[in-house]
Amino acid sequence: MRDLLLVMFLFVAAGFALKRPYLGVAAWVWIALTAPAEWAFGFSQTFRLNLTIVLITAVSFLLAPGERRGTAFCGLSFLVLLFGFWTLLSTATNLSTVPGWVWSYWAQFAKVLLLFFFITWVLRSYIHIHTFIWAIVLAISSYAAMEAVKFILSGGGHRITGRAGIIADRNDLAVAINMCIPLVIYLIGTTRHKLLRLGLCGLVFLNVVSIVGTYSRGGFIGLAILAAAFWLKSRHKLILALIAAALIPVAFKYAPEDWKERQQTVATASQDDSSFIGRLWAWKVSTLIALDHPLTGGGFGAVTEPGLWSYYAPFTPTFGPIETPPVPPTLKPKAAHNVYFQVLGDHGVAGLAIFLGILLLTFWTNMRNTAAAKKAGADWCVKLCNAVTLALVGYGITGANVSLAYFDLIYAIVGVVAVVRINRETLLTRDTDPVASRSIAPGTRAVVPGASPAPLRPVRPSIVLERR
C-alpha cells in the first residue's frame, strides 16, 4: 500500500512541478527531510523520488517563461558557494583510507547546496515562501506529532526516534523539531481558518511532547531556551509566566522516571556519563586534526576515520581545558556530535570560519529583513523573520549536541532568508498583506500581478475579495 501511495505522490508532484517550479522545490525539501522511500517495503524503495523531482523542477525552471530571471545572488549565496568550494577542496585533500566514501559524502552535500540555490532562484513571492514552509512542517512536525501521540498513549513508554533519512537519530530529530516549532507558530499567525489554526496549535503541543519523548538532553535544553526566547518576545509575559509556574511542576511530577534520571545527569555528564565523555574525546580529536591541518582539515567524516582516531586518541587525556580518561584502544571512533567541531575536523579552521560566517550573516540579514518588514508594514514577513530567528537560535544551541552541519533544513532556512533579501522590494510592496481581506470599491476591479486586465464591471459594495 505504501508503495502505491509513493508512486501516486510521485506522479502528482511531478505534474504540479512541471507547471509551478516552486511546488517542485516544496516537494524536493519534503522528500529530502522525510526520505519516503525508506518507509516503503516493496518496489518503490528503488525509485529515485528526489532525483526525479529535482530533474523535473530544473526542467520547469529552465523552460518556464520568465523563471530564469530569478537567478539572483546575495552575500549569503556567495558565502554558501564558497563553503561548497571549500568542502570540495578538503575532499580532494582528504586523509581518509577510503577516499571514495568521502567523495560520495561530498556528492550528497552538493545536492543540499543545489537545493539552497534553487530555493533562492525559484521562490519569489509570499505564496512561494508560505508553501515551502508548509512543506517543511509537514515533513518534520507531522511525524513528530504522530510519535508524540504514541508516547502519550503508552504512558511515556514509547521512545521517540527518527524513522528515516538524516534525522534517524533521536538527538538529530529533537534538533529538527526545535527548529520547526517556530515555523509552525508562524503558520498559526498567518492562517485565518479557525479549525486549521486550532490544529496547528495542537501540533505545537505535540511537538513539545515529542521532544520530551526523545529523551534527548540537548533537545530539552534547546526547548527550554526556545521557550525563554518566545517568552521574551511575547506581549503577555506575566500570564505566560503564571501558566508555566503552574504547569511545569505538574508535568515534571508525572514525567517518566527514566526521563527524569536522564535529565538530571546533565550536571555530572563530564565525569559520569560515558556518552558525553565519548563526545569530549571526539571534540578533542577534531581539534587536533584541525591544528595539524588548519586549512582543509581531514575531509568529511575525519573524526570517524579509524586511522586518524587511533593516531590522535593518545593525546586526548590532557589536551584542552577538560581532562578526560584515556581512550580505550578497542573503542570505535565516535562521531563529533557537535556541528562546530564537526566542521572544524572535516574542513579545518578556514572551513569553520566560513561556516560560522554563513550562520552569522544569515542572522544579520534576517534582522535587516525584519527591520525592513516592520517599516513597510508587512506583518507576515515580520512573523516569518521572527520564526527564522528562533529556528536559527535553536540550531545554533542544540547543534552543539549533534552532527548536523550539512543538514538540509538549516540550508533551507538560510535559503528562505536569502529569498527575502533578494526579493525584499517586491515582497514588501506587492505582498505587504497577502492574507488580509480587502474591500473593493464599487466600479473598480481587482488587479492581479501578471494577469491580463479585465473589463470593468459593477461590483456590489458588500463583496469582499481576497488578494492571493
Order of alpha helices (4+ residues) and beta strands (2+ residues): alpha-alpha-alpha-alpha-alpha-alpha-alpha-alpha-alpha-alpha-alpha-alpha-alpha-alpha-alpha-alpha-alpha-alpha-beta-beta
